[in-house]
Structures are given as C-alpha cells and as structure tokens.
Amino acid sequence: MTRRTGRYRFVLVEEPESYLPVRYRPPRRPPPPLVVRRADPMEILLEAFWRLSQRGEGVEAWAPALGEDPLAFLLDAIGDPVTLRERSGRLVYSNPAARGLALPDRVEPNQLEVLKLAQHRYERRCMQFGAGRHTLVLEVLRRMD
C-alpha cells in the first residue's frame, strides 16, 4: 500500500528476515544480456591439427599444451584413420591409425567412396573446406570388413 502526503512517499513492505521500518529500495533492474561470441569451428579444428602435427614422440608426445586440448586428444585417439590434406594432396596430418595404411596421394573431394587397402575394404568419407587462402580435405576411413 502506498500513501502520498505532500512531498513524502511511504511504502509498506513485508520482509520476514528484517524488522520494520524498512527503507525503500527501488526494484532491481535485470542485468544486460550476456553476449557470447561463438568461435569458428574450422578455426578450432585447424588449431587442433596444428598442435598434433607439432607434437613429439614417446614420453614427450603429450606436452601440457597439447594435453589440455580435448579436440586434439580426440582426433589422435580415434580408432578410424583420419587425414587432413591440402587440395594438392600434400599431407598436413594423419592420426596413428592412418599412418599404418598406404593411402593414395591423390585426393578426390568425393563425398563417399569404397577403397581397398591392405586387403581390407574401407569406406572413405571426405569433406572439402576453405581455410583462408587454402582448400583442405578432411578424410575419414571406416573399415567395412
């Protein structure tokens, strides 16, 4: 209940934790909305591939900077062969599963094809994308037999 008399304003407020009289507090305004800039997924992917290509071998393979990158960890730990190539065919990165296969140097940006490598059949999926001035091809192979 609000009652005005002259130039004064009286407000009755019931607050269970405090004792009356209570000083008037204007209602709080909601904070401004938080704006979060979403990172470019391709930028994150390329950074993870770059970190993987810079790592050492053996005990020093997972330096702290690399061990804190979950995407790099996932790309390296995945059991299917994964490679990243330039459009010309130059290999940028291959995970341990892909290093054991004799993959062809040529890169066709087909969406899906079946290859026969090391007496096994593989389903090859690839994705071509632009990264700055370069065109890259990400390919993943899945053993079918």
C-alpha angles and dihedrals in degrees: 000000000000123000125186123204117173110309098340128093122207121195125184112211127178114214116168095206097052138053126241136284096062125184116242115258118190115233114274118251116230113253116258113270115272113243115210120190111219115226120238106259093213090053091053092047094050091048090053091049090049091052091049092050090053098051125112130233132257121004093354093053093102105048114180094260091055096039090059093057108090094189092054089048091051094047091051096043098047112113097218119084110262125184136175117204139173115246088257090061099255109146114239098173140353126181122229092267091056095045092068093057126079095233117188116255094224116088120207113188092224116149095224136002140153120240131187111220129163092354092304133101118237131191107223120205120181140179125201118206140164120249108183108299093345132081113217132192120212113197131186124188125202122195111237101190 
